[in-house]
Each structure stands twice: as structure tokens, then as C-alpha cells.
Amino acid sequence: MEKKSLYLLDAYALIFRAYYAFIRNPRVNSKGLNTSAMFGFTNALAEILNNRKPTHIAVAFDVSGPTFRNDDYPEYKANREETPDDIKLSIPYIKKIIKGYNIPILEKEGFEADDVIGTIAKKAEKEGYEVFMVTPDKDFGQLVTEHIKILKPGRQGNKHEILGVKEVCEKFKVERPDQVIDMLGLWGDSVDNIPGVPGVGEKTAQKLLAQYDNIDGVIEHADELKGKMKEKVKDNAEQARLSKKLATIICDVPV
């Protein structure tokens, strides 16, 4: 029997990537409409359908408006630049294209596409699917298991990459994929405006997690740390825990 495979596409991550891939040479139609995002997204979708031949597929969108993360931390994603108008104009067309392929669109008020993808991925894994989360976003590393992988689309003619447990652990230099959340909690994430612990970069975060396993472990053993690092961890313990919470993809969204 054919193995069931589910591909979950992170819509906005792929749309932004497509739009900026053509930024120097935008695709514009006869009516003056910039079609770069539509063209690039449809190419990525067609490549998956033709080359990967999924048995199941869906596309997840973020819903505009605040999410539960903004309730916890109003500055979450506050540093994001306004979405270019050309992308805003493209969204209804892209949704029409997806519907034209007869592919379901998933979105949930108050949650991000990441949470919707995480929820469906974990549910599908229990039902015996091989799941591929199609996204260039590193945060999804936390969800990777033997049966849930990241498919990172190729750029400029390069082949796509598939990241399983081994690849995620090598990329972040951690022992388990779930430590990616602790990594982001300590190191922060400038893209999403997650603060982390001031002065802790990628290398320091890797070292601390290798010693103490997770953020709670690092905070509990703060007295063992040398010099300024001891103060930084103690002074920012709550901020580190909040950052971990903000970086955690929710896997029980009511979808």
C-alpha cells in the first residue's frame, strides 16, 4: 500500500520568498500588475505536486490581526516592516490559484500558520502519515521527528533540502529538535522580535544547552556561570521563559 504523505505549505513564508526572488527583475503583466509572488508561489506548488506526488496537501495562511503571542508580549513582531502592496494585492489571486488546484486553505483567527501546521502535522503523524512542512522558516525545526520533516524549497535553481532529526540537530548543534525552542528562547529571534537573553548569541546558547539541557536548567544553574553571564541569566530569567513561550509552536489549535 502506498505510504500516505501530507505536505503542509507555509503560505506567507513562500510568498515573501517568491516576491523577493524577483525583486531585481519583477514579473509584471500587461495591466501593470506585479505577478512575482503569484508566479513564484505557483512554481513552488507545481514543483511539489509534480515531483513529490503527495497523497495529501494543504496550505496554511496567517490571519491578519493580533495572536495570543501579542497578548503575552505586545512587541511581538513589532519590528516587521509593512507588507509590500504588491504582495497584499497578490494574496486574493494566490488563494484563487490554490482553490483552482482544489487544495484546502487552512487558517485560524488568533493563531499563526506555524501553529496550524504544527497541530495538523502532529495529528497526521499519529494517523500514520509522512509529513513534510514546506517552509524556509528555521523555527519549524522544533517540530521535526522521524515522520515530520521540513522541506526547504530550493533557490536560484538549487534543489530543495529535506531536514530530518539529524539535519536539524546538526544545524542548531543541539541533541534533540525540541531544544530548538530553548535555543530561540536564549538567543532570541530578531525576525519575530523575540528578546531572548541580552548578550547570548548562537554559540553561547549552544554551549549552555549542551551543559544544562533547557532554559529551566540554565536558570537553575545560573550560580555556576562565570562573570557577567551569571548576572545576565539571573536578571533576564523571566524574559528567557517568555521568549521560549513566544517561540513555541502550539500543537493543539482548534482547526
JOGICOR-V352432 format. One record per residue. N is the residue number from 1. RES is the residue in three letters. PSI is psi in whole degrees, 0 to 359 (none if undefined). D_LAST is the distance of its C-alpha to the last C-alpha in whole Angstrom. Layout:
n->{N;N}
res->{RES;RES}
psi->{PSI;PSI}
d_last->{D_LAST;D_LAST}
This chain:
n->{1;2;3;4;5;6;7;8;9;10;11;12;13;14;15;16;17;18;19;20;21;22;23;24;25;26;27;28;29;30;31;32;33;34;35;36;37;38;39;40;41;42;43;44;45;46;47;48;49;50;51;52;53;54;55;56;57;58;59;60;61;62;63;64;65;66;67;68;69;70;71;72;73;74;75;76;77;78;79;80;81;82;83;84;85;86;87;88;89;90;91;92;93;94;95;96;97;98;99;100;101;102;103;104;105;106;107;108;109;110;111;112;113;114;115;116;117;118;119;120;121;122;123;124;125;126;127;128;129;130;131;132;133;134;135;136;137;138;139;140;141;142;143;144;145;146;147;148;149;150;151;152;153;154;155;156;157;158;159;160;161;162;163;164;165;166;167;168;169;170;171;172;173;174;175;176;177;178;179;180;181;182;183;184;185;186;187;188;189;190;191;192;193;194;195;196;197;198;199;200;201;202;203;204;205;206;207;208;209;210;211;212;213;214;215;216;217;218;219;220;221;222;223;224;225;226;227;228;229;230;231;232;233;234;235;236;237;238;239;240;241;242;243;244;245;246;247;248;249;250;251;252;253;254;255}
res->{MET;GLU;LYS;LYS;SER;LEU;TYR;LEU;LEU;ASP;ALA;TYR;ALA;LEU;ILE;PHE;ARG;ALA;TYR;TYR;ALA;PHE;ILE;ARG;ASN;PRO;ARG;VAL;ASN;SER;LYS;GLY;LEU;ASN;THR;SER;ALA;MET;PHE;GLY;PHE;THR;ASN;ALA;LEU;ALA;GLU;ILE;LEU;ASN;ASN;ARG;LYS;PRO;THR;HIS;ILE;ALA;VAL;ALA;PHE;ASP;VAL;SER;GLY;PRO;THR;PHE;ARG;ASN;ASP;ASP;TYR;PRO;GLU;TYR;LYS;ALA;ASN;ARG;GLU;GLU;THR;PRO;ASP;ASP;ILE;LYS;LEU;SER;ILE;PRO;TYR;ILE;LYS;LYS;ILE;ILE;LYS;GLY;TYR;ASN;ILE;PRO;ILE;LEU;GLU;LYS;GLU;GLY;PHE;GLU;ALA;ASP;ASP;VAL;ILE;GLY;THR;ILE;ALA;LYS;LYS;ALA;GLU;LYS;GLU;GLY;TYR;GLU;VAL;PHE;MET;VAL;THR;PRO;ASP;LYS;ASP;PHE;GLY;GLN;LEU;VAL;THR;GLU;HIS;ILE;LYS;ILE;LEU;LYS;PRO;GLY;ARG;GLN;GLY;ASN;LYS;HIS;GLU;ILE;LEU;GLY;VAL;LYS;GLU;VAL;CYS;GLU;LYS;PHE;LYS;VAL;GLU;ARG;PRO;ASP;GLN;VAL;ILE;ASP;MET;LEU;GLY;LEU;TRP;GLY;ASP;SER;VAL;ASP;ASN;ILE;PRO;GLY;VAL;PRO;GLY;VAL;GLY;GLU;LYS;THR;ALA;GLN;LYS;LEU;LEU;ALA;GLN;TYR;ASP;ASN;ILE;ASP;GLY;VAL;ILE;GLU;HIS;ALA;ASP;GLU;LEU;LYS;GLY;LYS;MET;LYS;GLU;LYS;VAL;LYS;ASP;ASN;ALA;GLU;GLN;ALA;ARG;LEU;SER;LYS;LYS;LEU;ALA;THR;ILE;ILE;CYS;ASP;VAL;PRO;VAL}
psi->{141;136;134;129;131;126;123;115;132;93;302;325;319;325;313;316;316;315;312;339;332;17;327;341;68;147;120;134;181;340;6;11;129;115;15;312;318;315;311;317;315;323;314;318;314;323;320;313;318;320;329;339;62;148;332;147;148;160;128;132;149;146;139;154;166;156;178;336;326;332;321;327;93;335;359;126;16;339;0;137;156;138;130;142;323;326;316;317;333;333;310;324;319;320;324;320;314;314;325;327;356;38;134;144;129;130;153;123;133;357;163;164;325;316;321;316;315;316;310;322;313;322;315;323;316;332;11;17;152;123;135;120;114;104;149;4;122;335;333;348;328;339;351;135;190;332;1;120;163;134;110;113;148;160;149;51;355;155;156;162;143;125;113;196;312;314;321;316;322;319;315;353;53;170;332;147;327;342;348;324;317;322;309;328;322;316;336;177;105;331;317;4;41;123;321;201;120;135;355;116;189;312;314;317;318;317;315;319;327;326;317;8;310;179;317;320;318;315;317;327;22;326;339;348;154;147;228;332;323;311;315;315;316;314;334;23;313;321;323;317;320;317;321;318;317;327;349;125;126;134;21;44;137;76;none}
d_last->{28;27;24;21;19;16;17;14;16;16;17;19;20;22;23;25;26;27;29;31;32;34;35;39;39;36;35;36;37;40;38;38;34;33;31;31;27;26;29;28;24;25;27;25;23;26;27;24;24;28;28;26;25;21;20;17;15;13;13;11;13;13;13;17;18;18;15;15;18;20;20;22;24;25;26;23;23;26;29;27;29;28;26;29;29;29;26;25;27;25;21;22;24;22;19;21;22;19;19;22;21;19;16;12;11;8;8;7;10;12;10;12;11;13;10;7;10;11;8;8;12;13;11;13;16;16;16;19;18;20;17;18;17;19;20;23;22;23;21;19;22;20;18;20;22;24;21;19;21;21;23;24;26;30;32;35;35;34;32;29;28;26;26;25;26;30;29;27;30;32;31;30;33;31;31;28;24;23;26;25;23;26;28;26;27;30;31;29;27;29;26;24;27;26;29;30;33;36;38;36;36;34;37;38;34;34;38;36;33;36;38;35;32;30;30;31;34;35;35;37;39;40;44;44;43;46;47;45;42;42;42;40;37;39;38;35;33;31;30;29;27;25;25;24;21;20;20;18;14;12;10;8;6;4;0}
